Amino acid sequence: MENNKSSLYDELPLELLAGFYYEINKNIEKGILSGAMYHEIRLMEQTALKRGISLEYLHDTGSRIIEDEKLLRGTTMQQ
């Protein structure tokens, strides 16, 4: 059953959507966020699928963006 309702995630740029998707999944796995966040994950997945983006691509893109951000912050903090 397809849900055509719009969510906040439909408005986000890919980079932000992917970053949220990756971080929320990672924090659920670590037990930092509750399983209730699965609802948010599903909304992000629906948005990605509407855009024709695979979940693997969304995860990989999010991972790369988060790692790049960590490197950038590390470099900035060392200066």
NUZANU-622772 format. One record per residue: x, y, z of N, C-alpha, C in turn; residue in three letters. Coordinates in pm, whole numbers, plus 50000, padded with zeros to 5 digits. Layout:
BEGIN
{{X,Y,Z},{X,Y,Z},{X,Y,Z},"ALA"}
...
***
This chain:
BEGIN
{{50084,49882,50000},{50000,50000,50000},{50088,50124,50000},"MET"}
{{50071,50208,49905},{50154,50327,49890},{50091,50444,49961},"GLU"}
{{50173,50520,50033},{50127,50638,50104},{50175,50760,50027},"ASN"}
{{50083,50841,49975},{50119,50956,49894},{50131,51083,49977},"ASN"}
{{50110,51073,50108},{50125,51190,50193},{50270,51236,50190},"LYS"}
{{50287,51366,50199},{50421,51423,50200},{50472,51427,50344},"SER"}
{{50602,51411,50358},{50664,51424,50490},{50774,51528,50481},"SER"}
{{50824,51566,50596},{50935,51660,50602},{51053,51610,50519},"LEU"}
{{51074,51480,50520},{51188,51422,50449},{51179,51442,50298},"TYR"}
{{51058,51460,50247},{51042,51485,50104},{51104,51617,50062},"ASP"}
{{51118,51709,50157},{51170,51842,50128},{51321,51853,50144},"GLU"}
{{51384,51754,50204},{51527,51761,50232},{51613,51731,50110},"LEU"}
{{51728,51798,50099},{51823,51761,49995},{51877,51620,50024},"PRO"}
{{51920,51553,49921},{51970,51415,49934},{52076,51402,50042},"LEU"}
{{52170,51494,50048},{52280,51484,50143},{52230,51484,50287},"GLU"}
{{52133,51568,50317},{52079,51575,50452},{51995,51452,50483},"LEU"}
{{51913,51409,50389},{51833,51288,50406},{51923,51167,50431},"LEU"}
{{52027,51153,50352},{52119,51040,50365},{52192,51044,50498},"ALA"}
{{52236,51160,50540},{52305,51174,50668},{52215,51136,50785},"GLY"}
{{52092,51185,50784},{51996,51148,50889},{51971,50998,50889},"PHE"}
{{51950,50944,50771},{51921,50800,50758},{52035,50717,50818},"TYR"}
{{52155,50750,50782},{52271,50675,50831},{52285,50689,50983},"TYR"}
{{52279,50810,51034},{52299,50833,51177},{52189,50770,51261},"GLU"}
{{52065,50780,51219},{51956,50721,51297},{51970,50570,51298},"ILE"}
{{51999,50510,51183},{52020,50365,51180},{52134,50323,51271},"ASN"}
{{52244,50395,51266},{52361,50363,51347},{52326,50372,51496},"LYS"}
{{52253,50474,51535},{52219,50494,51675},{52114,50395,51724},"ASN"}
{{52026,50348,51638},{51932,50243,51675},{52010,50115,51701},"ILE"}
{{52105,50083,51612},{52187,49961,51629},{52267,49964,51758},"GLU"}
{{52314,50082,51797},{52392,50096,51920},{52304,50098,52044},"LYS"}
{{52172,50110,52026},{52081,50117,52139},{52067,50257,52197},"GLY"}
{{52123,50356,52128},{52115,50495,52174},{51974,50551,52150},"ILE"}
{{51917,50517,52037},{51781,50561,52004},{51688,50441,52013},"LEU"}
{{51566,50467,52048},{51469,50358,52065},{51421,50305,51931},"SER"}
{{51362,50191,51938},{51301,50130,51820},{51190,50215,51760},"GLY"}
{{51138,50309,51839},{51033,50398,51788},{51084,50482,51670},"ALA"}
{{51214,50496,51660},{51272,50573,51550},{51259,50499,51417},"MET"}
{{51219,50372,51421},{51197,50298,51297},{51091,50365,51212},"TYR"}
{{50996,50433,51275},{50895,50506,51199},{50961,50613,51113},"HIS"}
{{51057,50685,51173},{51129,50788,51098},{51210,50727,50985},"GLU"}
{{51272,50613,51012},{51348,50543,50909},{51257,50507,50792},"ILE"}
{{51139,50457,50822},{51045,50420,50716},{51004,50541,50632},"ARG"}
{{50983,50655,50697},{50949,50776,50622},{51064,50816,50529},"LEU"}
{{51187,50806,50578},{51303,50838,50494},{51314,50740,50378},"MET"}
{{51288,50613,50405},{51294,50512,50299},{51186,50538,50193},"GLU"}
{{51068,50577,50236},{50962,50609,50140},{51003,50726,50052},"GLN"}
{{51065,50827,50112},{51112,50942,50035},{51217,50900,49934},"THR"}
{{51313,50819,49977},{51418,50774,49885},{51357,50696,49769},"ALA"}
{{51266,50607,49799},{51205,50527,49693},{51124,50613,49597},"LEU"}
{{51055,50715,49649},{50981,50809,49562},{51077,50879,49466},"LYS"}
{{51198,50906,49514},{51300,50974,49432},{51378,50878,49344},"ARG"}
{{51351,50748,49356},{51422,50650,49276},{51562,50620,49329},"GLY"}
{{51583,50641,49458},{51713,50619,49520},{51708,50488,49597},"ILE"}
{{51804,50401,49573},{51807,50274,49646},{51847,50299,49791},"SER"}
{{51801,50209,49878},{51836,50223,50020},{51985,50201,50042},"LEU"}
{{52045,50117,49962},{52190,50096,49971},{52265,50224,49937},"GLU"}
{{52221,50292,49832},{52284,50418,49793},{52263,50523,49902},"TYR"}
{{52143,50527,49959},{52113,50622,50066},{52205,50598,50186},"LEU"}
{{52220,50474,50224},{52307,50438,50337},{52453,50472,50307},"HIS"}
{{52501,50431,50190},{52640,50456,50153},{52670,50605,50144},"ASP"}
{{52576,50681,50088},{52594,50825,50076},{52597,50889,50214},"THR"}
{{52506,50845,50302},{52503,50897,50438},{52632,50867,50512},"GLY"}
{{52683,50746,50496},{52808,50706,50560},{52922,50795,50514},"SER"}
{{52932,50816,50385},{53039,50900,50330},{53027,51044,50380},"ARG"}
{{52907,51097,50381},{52887,51235,50426},{52925,51252,50572},"ILE"}
{{52884,51158,50656},{52915,51166,50799},{53065,51153,50823},"ILE"}
{{53129,51061,50752},{53274,51044,50767},{53349,51168,50719},"GLU"}
{{53305,51226,50608},{53367,51349,50557},{53353,51462,50659},"ASP"}
{{53235,51471,50720},{53211,51576,50820},{53301,51557,50941},"GLU"}
{{53318,51432,50985},{53407,51404,51099},{53550,51445,51066},"LYS"}
{{53595,51413,50945},{53730,51450,50904},{53745,51602,50900},"LEU"}
{{53644,51669,50847},{53648,51815,50838},{53653,51877,50977},"LEU"}
{{53572,51827,51067},{53571,51881,51204},{53704,51853,51274},"ARG"}
{{53760,51737,51251},{53889,51702,51311},{53998,51795,51262},"GLY"}
{{53998,51825,51134},{54097,51915,51074},{54078,52055,51129},"THR"}
{{53955,52099,51140},{53926,52234,51190},{53967,52249,51334},"THR"}
{{53944,52145,51415},{53977,52150,51557},{54128,52149,51580},"MET"}
{{54205,52093,51488},{54351,52085,51503},{54418,52216,51466},"GLN"}
{{54352,52302,51393},{54413,52427,51348},{54415,52532,51456},"GLN"}
***
